[in-house]
Amino acid sequence: AGAEEFDYTAGSNVGGRAFEEQQLELAANTLHTIFPGKPDMHQLFNFVFGKNDHPKITRTGALAKKMGKSDSQIARMKTQMGVILMKKLNPGQANE
């Protein structure tokens, strides 16, 4: 079994639950507490969701090139980001 996949496109479900724009705004404004000491995760979040004046980039290859990382590094980071966001933004619902 491979890594869990998250679909970050507008209106999609992440881990079976839709991210609301309000939750994304909250996350965008509190990245330092959601991903403490992880500037790469802050940058990834901003690109994936087009927040904090970043262009929206969702394709793994394009993100890897933009961030100077390998496709596999970005894929792992996207999975980790999805898991953490589910736990932080949906407390009590992400007990998997």
C-alpha positions in Angstrom: 0.0 0.0 0.0 1.4 3.4 -1.0 1.2 6.7 0.6 -2.2 8.3 1.2 -3.1 10.6 -1.7 -4.7 14.0 -1.1 -6.6 15.9 -3.8 -6.0 19.6 -3.3 -8.2 20.9 -6.2 -11.0 23.3 -5.4 -14.1 21.6 -4.0 -12.3 18.3 -3.6 -12.4 16.1 -0.5 -9.2 15.8 1.5 -9.2 12.5 3.3 -13.0 12.3 2.7 -13.8 15.8 4.1 -13.9 19.1 2.1 -11.6 21.8 3.2 -13.7 25.0 3.6 -12.2 28.3 2.5 -12.5 29.6 6.0 -10.3 26.7 7.3 -7.7 27.4 4.6 -7.6 31.1 5.5 -7.1 30.1 9.2 -4.4 27.7 8.2 -2.7 30.3 5.9 -2.6 32.7 8.8 -1.3 30.2 11.4 1.3 28.2 9.4 3.9 28.8 12.0 1.8 27.0 14.6 0.6 24.2 12.3 4.1 23.5 10.8 6.5 25.0 13.4 10.1 25.4 12.2 9.2 24.0 8.7 9.5 26.8 6.1 9.4 24.2 3.3 5.9 23.1 4.5 4.8 26.8 4.7 6.0 27.3 1.1 4.3 24.1 -0.1 1.0 25.1 1.5 1.2 28.5 0.0 1.8 27.1 -3.5 -0.8 24.3 -3.3 -3.6 26.6 -2.1 -2.4 29.8 -3.8 -2.2 31.7 -0.5 -0.1 34.5 0.9 0.6 36.0 -2.6 1.9 32.7 -4.1 0.7 31.4 -7.5 -1.4 28.2 -7.2 0.7 25.2 -8.2 -0.7 21.8 -7.5 1.2 19.5 -9.9 4.0 17.6 -8.1 6.5 18.0 -10.9 5.9 21.8 -11.1 6.1 22.1 -7.3 9.4 20.1 -7.3 10.9 22.4 -9.9 9.7 25.6 -8.2 10.9 24.5 -4.7 14.2 22.8 -5.9 13.2 19.4 -4.6 12.6 16.0 -6.2 9.2 14.8 -7.2 9.3 12.1 -4.4 10.2 14.7 -1.8 7.3 16.9 -2.8 4.9 13.8 -2.9 5.9 12.9 0.7 5.6 16.5 1.8 2.1 16.8 0.3 1.0 13.6 2.0 2.4 14.8 5.3 0.8 18.2 4.9 -2.6 16.6 4.2 -2.4 14.4 7.3 -1.3 17.3 9.5 -4.0 19.7 8.2 -6.7 17.1 8.7 -5.6 16.7 12.4 -5.3 20.4 13.0 -8.4 21.6 11.1 -10.7 18.7 12.0 -9.8 17.8 15.6 -11.6 14.7 16.8 -12.4 13.6 13.2 -8.9 12.5 12.0 -8.3 9.6 14.5 -6.9 7.3 11.9 
